[in-house]
Amino acid sequence: MPRTLRAFTLIELLVVIAIISCLCLMVLVGIPMFQRQGQKAAALNEVRQIGVAFELYAGDNDNFLPGRAAGGQTDKWPRLLVQYMGDDPRAYAAPGDSKNYLRRNLNPKDLDGGPLSNSQNNTSYIMNGYNDIGAFDDPAVTVSLTRIQKPSQLILLGTPKTGSQHFYMDMLEGGGNHKEVLDLTRYGDGSIYLMADGSARFLTEKTYDPELWLVNKDFAIP
């Protein structure tokens, strides 16, 4: 006798469809998370490259870090540091920055409108403005690496909000405007920071502390 083929019931078909839908949903939800993790890893690596550039610059300048106008300089930090990165500013374009200079198709060799501009910051990072030691009022003020007591507790570069064109993090403006300027959640629940010891660090919004911008930890943020 021929064997009777058993067909799926409607309920069984609905169960299979529901399982497939759940699996697809899990994949779709996970893709942005994996993308952020990849961007975070790439950003940490690039910020370390910038950290090396800071150290090399200091080595050529009696251990002093770039200032706003230290030594009569007119160039801002992106142009001062790029020579120590093989004249390649790609590390200035953060992977998590939807409007980084590469995505805006800015010419990296354009000294007026590219990442090495001195008129507006077209990089994805903002440098410590050293407000707590007087650099806000005197642009010639800068910092020596040998005088920093806790370099692992001092931020040199942070992550500004997309579209920001500020070169320096000025804690004296707007009553300590770090929350208005910084993107504290660029990579999910946190952002990338470069510390004065050359390390790149991911800090969550909860562990971020504005006092990490202070060279003088006794300074009172407005």
VENQUI-V887408 format. One record per backbone hydrogen bond with DSSP energy under -1.0 kcal/mol. NH is the residue of the N-H (numbers start at 0). CO is the residue of the C=O. Records with the same first field share a line. If there is no record, write none. Layout:
BEGIN
NH->CO / CO
END
This chain:
BEGIN
12->8
13->9
14->10
15->11
16->12
17->13
18->14
19->15
20->16
21->17
22->18
23->19
24->20
25->21
26->22
27->23
28->24
29->25
30->26
33->29
34->30
35->31
36->32
37->33
38->34
39->35
40->36
41->37
42->38
43->39
44->40
45->41
46->42
47->43
48->44
49->45
50->46
51->47
52->48
53->49
54->50
55->51
56->52
57->53
58->54
59->55
60->57
62->57
63->60
64->142
68->138
71->68
72->69
79->75
80->76
81->77
83->80
84->81
86->81
91->88
92->89
96->93
99->96
103->99
104->101
105->100
109->106
113->109
116->113
120->164
123->91
125->157
126->166
127->155
128->168
132->129
133->130
134->129
137->133
140->137
144->62
146->143
152->149
153->150
154->211
155->193
156->193
157->125
160->180
163->160
168->126
172->169
176->172
180->176
181->177
182->158
186->189
190->202
192->200
193->156
194->198
195->150 / 153
197->194
200->192
202->190
204->188
207->203
211->208
212->209
213->210
218->215
END
